Amino acid sequence: MLVKEFVDKKAEQLAFYLESYWQDKVAFKEMDRFIWDILEEWSALKNTDKQIYSQKERVFWHVIYQVQFVGGHSLRHDCSIRDQVQLYTHYLNEDSPCPLDVIGMRP
C-alpha cells in the first residue's frame, strides 16, 4: 500500500472518530485505541521513507500527535484546542483550505 492511500483512508476514519467523540457517540478510550491501531498498521507499511510527504499527510500526523498530547478532556473542553483540531479535521475531509502552519511528521 502506498503512503497516500494509507493516509487518505485513515484520515477519513480519524475525522469520523473525532466528530463522533465531540458528539458523545464515541469514548476517548475507543478513539485512542483506533490511533494505536493506525500506528500498528503504519509500522507494517514498507518503503515509507522513500515516498514523499503530502500536506494532507502532515496534517494527519499532526492531528494524531495533538490528540495524544492533549488528551480527551482538553480535546473536548478547551475551545482553542477543539477549534484548531476541528479546522484540521475539516481539511482532512476536504471541506476547507489547507492549514499552512502544520508540520506533522511520520512516526
Rosetta constraint file for C-alpha pairs under 8 A:
AtomPair CA 1 CA 5 HARMONIC 6.59 0.50
AtomPair CA 1 CA 6 HARMONIC 6.78 0.50
AtomPair CA 1 CA 45 HARMONIC 6.88 0.50
AtomPair CA 1 CA 46 HARMONIC 7.97 0.50
AtomPair CA 2 CA 6 HARMONIC 6.32 0.50
AtomPair CA 2 CA 45 HARMONIC 8.00 0.50
AtomPair CA 2 CA 48 HARMONIC 7.85 0.50
AtomPair CA 2 CA 51 HARMONIC 8.00 0.50
AtomPair CA 3 CA 7 HARMONIC 6.04 0.50
AtomPair CA 3 CA 45 HARMONIC 7.98 0.50
AtomPair CA 3 CA 48 HARMONIC 6.50 0.50
AtomPair CA 3 CA 51 HARMONIC 6.94 0.50
AtomPair CA 4 CA 8 HARMONIC 6.00 0.50
AtomPair CA 4 CA 54 HARMONIC 7.75 0.50
AtomPair CA 4 CA 57 HARMONIC 7.59 0.50
AtomPair CA 5 CA 9 HARMONIC 6.18 0.50
AtomPair CA 6 CA 10 HARMONIC 6.04 0.50
AtomPair CA 7 CA 11 HARMONIC 5.57 0.50
AtomPair CA 7 CA 56 HARMONIC 7.71 0.50
AtomPair CA 7 CA 57 HARMONIC 6.06 0.50
AtomPair CA 7 CA 60 HARMONIC 7.20 0.50
AtomPair CA 8 CA 12 HARMONIC 6.42 0.50
AtomPair CA 9 CA 13 HARMONIC 6.61 0.50
AtomPair CA 10 CA 14 HARMONIC 5.92 0.50
AtomPair CA 10 CA 38 HARMONIC 7.31 0.50
AtomPair CA 11 CA 15 HARMONIC 6.08 0.50
AtomPair CA 11 CA 60 HARMONIC 6.10 0.50
AtomPair CA 11 CA 92 HARMONIC 6.00 0.50
AtomPair CA 11 CA 93 HARMONIC 7.69 0.50
AtomPair CA 12 CA 16 HARMONIC 6.31 0.50
AtomPair CA 12 CA 92 HARMONIC 6.67 0.50
AtomPair CA 12 CA 93 HARMONIC 6.24 0.50
AtomPair CA 13 CA 17 HARMONIC 6.24 0.50
AtomPair CA 14 CA 18 HARMONIC 6.20 0.50
AtomPair CA 14 CA 35 HARMONIC 7.93 0.50
AtomPair CA 15 CA 19 HARMONIC 6.15 0.50
AtomPair CA 15 CA 89 HARMONIC 5.34 0.50
AtomPair CA 15 CA 90 HARMONIC 7.81 0.50
AtomPair CA 15 CA 92 HARMONIC 6.89 0.50
AtomPair CA 15 CA 93 HARMONIC 6.96 0.50
AtomPair CA 16 CA 20 HARMONIC 6.05 0.50
AtomPair CA 17 CA 21 HARMONIC 6.02 0.50
AtomPair CA 17 CA 26 HARMONIC 7.06 0.50
AtomPair CA 17 CA 31 HARMONIC 6.15 0.50
AtomPair CA 18 CA 22 HARMONIC 6.28 0.50
AtomPair CA 18 CA 31 HARMONIC 7.54 0.50
AtomPair CA 18 CA 89 HARMONIC 7.82 0.50
AtomPair CA 19 CA 23 HARMONIC 6.30 0.50
AtomPair CA 20 CA 24 HARMONIC 6.22 0.50
AtomPair CA 20 CA 25 HARMONIC 4.99 0.50
AtomPair CA 20 CA 26 HARMONIC 5.48 0.50
AtomPair CA 21 CA 25 HARMONIC 5.72 0.50
AtomPair CA 21 CA 26 HARMONIC 4.73 0.50
AtomPair CA 21 CA 27 HARMONIC 6.15 0.50
AtomPair CA 21 CA 28 HARMONIC 6.61 0.50
AtomPair CA 21 CA 31 HARMONIC 7.66 0.50
AtomPair CA 22 CA 76 HARMONIC 6.31 0.50
AtomPair CA 26 CA 30 HARMONIC 6.57 0.50
AtomPair CA 26 CA 31 HARMONIC 7.10 0.50
AtomPair CA 27 CA 31 HARMONIC 6.64 0.50
AtomPair CA 28 CA 32 HARMONIC 6.01 0.50
AtomPair CA 28 CA 72 HARMONIC 5.65 0.50
AtomPair CA 29 CA 33 HARMONIC 6.21 0.50
AtomPair CA 30 CA 34 HARMONIC 6.28 0.50
AtomPair CA 31 CA 35 HARMONIC 6.32 0.50
AtomPair CA 32 CA 36 HARMONIC 6.39 0.50
AtomPair CA 32 CA 68 HARMONIC 7.50 0.50
AtomPair CA 33 CA 37 HARMONIC 6.24 0.50
AtomPair CA 34 CA 38 HARMONIC 6.31 0.50
AtomPair CA 35 CA 39 HARMONIC 6.38 0.50
AtomPair CA 35 CA 64 HARMONIC 7.02 0.50
AtomPair CA 36 CA 40 HARMONIC 6.20 0.50
AtomPair CA 37 CA 41 HARMONIC 6.13 0.50
AtomPair CA 38 CA 42 HARMONIC 5.99 0.50
AtomPair CA 39 CA 43 HARMONIC 6.26 0.50
AtomPair CA 39 CA 107 HARMONIC 7.89 0.50
AtomPair CA 40 CA 44 HARMONIC 6.80 0.50
AtomPair CA 41 CA 45 HARMONIC 6.91 0.50
AtomPair CA 47 CA 51 HARMONIC 7.04 0.50
AtomPair CA 53 CA 57 HARMONIC 6.18 0.50
AtomPair CA 53 CA 58 HARMONIC 6.94 0.50
AtomPair CA 54 CA 58 HARMONIC 6.47 0.50
AtomPair CA 55 CA 59 HARMONIC 6.32 0.50
AtomPair CA 55 CA 98 HARMONIC 7.64 0.50
AtomPair CA 56 CA 60 HARMONIC 6.05 0.50
AtomPair CA 56 CA 92 HARMONIC 6.70 0.50
AtomPair CA 56 CA 98 HARMONIC 7.92 0.50
AtomPair CA 57 CA 61 HARMONIC 6.22 0.50
AtomPair CA 57 CA 104 HARMONIC 7.49 0.50
AtomPair CA 58 CA 62 HARMONIC 6.12 0.50
AtomPair CA 58 CA 102 HARMONIC 6.67 0.50
AtomPair CA 58 CA 103 HARMONIC 5.52 0.50
AtomPair CA 58 CA 104 HARMONIC 4.21 0.50
AtomPair CA 58 CA 105 HARMONIC 6.09 0.50
AtomPair CA 58 CA 106 HARMONIC 7.90 0.50
AtomPair CA 59 CA 63 HARMONIC 6.13 0.50
AtomPair CA 59 CA 88 HARMONIC 6.66 0.50
AtomPair CA 59 CA 92 HARMONIC 7.56 0.50
AtomPair CA 59 CA 99 HARMONIC 7.92 0.50
AtomPair CA 59 CA 102 HARMONIC 5.98 0.50
AtomPair CA 59 CA 103 HARMONIC 6.93 0.50
AtomPair CA 59 CA 104 HARMONIC 5.81 0.50
AtomPair CA 60 CA 64 HARMONIC 6.45 0.50
AtomPair CA 60 CA 92 HARMONIC 7.19 0.50
AtomPair CA 60 CA 104 HARMONIC 7.12 0.50
AtomPair CA 61 CA 65 HARMONIC 6.22 0.50
AtomPair CA 61 CA 104 HARMONIC 4.88 0.50
AtomPair CA 61 CA 105 HARMONIC 5.98 0.50
AtomPair CA 61 CA 106 HARMONIC 6.40 0.50
AtomPair CA 62 CA 66 HARMONIC 5.98 0.50
AtomPair CA 62 CA 102 HARMONIC 6.85 0.50
AtomPair CA 62 CA 103 HARMONIC 6.71 0.50
AtomPair CA 62 CA 104 HARMONIC 4.12 0.50
AtomPair CA 62 CA 105 HARMONIC 7.03 0.50
AtomPair CA 63 CA 67 HARMONIC 6.05 0.50
AtomPair CA 63 CA 85 HARMONIC 6.64 0.50
AtomPair CA 63 CA 88 HARMONIC 7.12 0.50
AtomPair CA 63 CA 89 HARMONIC 7.97 0.50
AtomPair CA 63 CA 104 HARMONIC 7.83 0.50
AtomPair CA 64 CA 68 HARMONIC 6.26 0.50
AtomPair CA 65 CA 69 HARMONIC 5.91 0.50
AtomPair CA 65 CA 104 HARMONIC 7.93 0.50
AtomPair CA 66 CA 70 HARMONIC 6.01 0.50
AtomPair CA 66 CA 85 HARMONIC 7.92 0.50
AtomPair CA 67 CA 71 HARMONIC 5.80 0.50
AtomPair CA 67 CA 72 HARMONIC 7.48 0.50
AtomPair CA 67 CA 75 HARMONIC 6.93 0.50
AtomPair CA 70 CA 74 HARMONIC 5.81 0.50
AtomPair CA 70 CA 75 HARMONIC 6.40 0.50
AtomPair CA 71 CA 75 HARMONIC 6.11 0.50
AtomPair CA 72 CA 76 HARMONIC 6.19 0.50
AtomPair CA 73 CA 77 HARMONIC 5.93 0.50
AtomPair CA 73 CA 78 HARMONIC 7.74 0.50
AtomPair CA 74 CA 78 HARMONIC 4.85 0.50
AtomPair CA 74 CA 81 HARMONIC 7.02 0.50
AtomPair CA 74 CA 82 HARMONIC 7.70 0.50
AtomPair CA 75 CA 81 HARMONIC 6.12 0.50
AtomPair CA 75 CA 82 HARMONIC 5.40 0.50
AtomPair CA 76 CA 82 HARMONIC 6.28 0.50
AtomPair CA 77 CA 82 HARMONIC 7.30 0.50
AtomPair CA 78 CA 82 HARMONIC 6.04 0.50
AtomPair CA 79 CA 83 HARMONIC 5.87 0.50
AtomPair CA 80 CA 84 HARMONIC 6.20 0.50
AtomPair CA 81 CA 85 HARMONIC 6.14 0.50
AtomPair CA 82 CA 86 HARMONIC 5.94 0.50
AtomPair CA 83 CA 87 HARMONIC 6.15 0.50
AtomPair CA 84 CA 88 HARMONIC 6.51 0.50
AtomPair CA 85 CA 89 HARMONIC 6.06 0.50
AtomPair CA 86 CA 90 HARMONIC 6.09 0.50
AtomPair CA 87 CA 91 HARMONIC 6.42 0.50
AtomPair CA 87 CA 96 HARMONIC 7.69 0.50
AtomPair CA 87 CA 99 HARMONIC 7.96 0.50
AtomPair CA 88 CA 92 HARMONIC 6.24 0.50
AtomPair CA 88 CA 99 HARMONIC 7.08 0.50
AtomPair CA 89 CA 93 HARMONIC 6.28 0.50
AtomPair CA 90 CA 94 HARMONIC 6.20 0.50
AtomPair CA 90 CA 95 HARMONIC 5.03 0.50
AtomPair CA 90 CA 96 HARMONIC 5.68 0.50
AtomPair CA 91 CA 95 HARMONIC 5.48 0.50
AtomPair CA 91 CA 96 HARMONIC 4.84 0.50
AtomPair CA 91 CA 97 HARMONIC 6.16 0.50
AtomPair CA 91 CA 98 HARMONIC 5.95 0.50
AtomPair CA 91 CA 99 HARMONIC 7.55 0.50
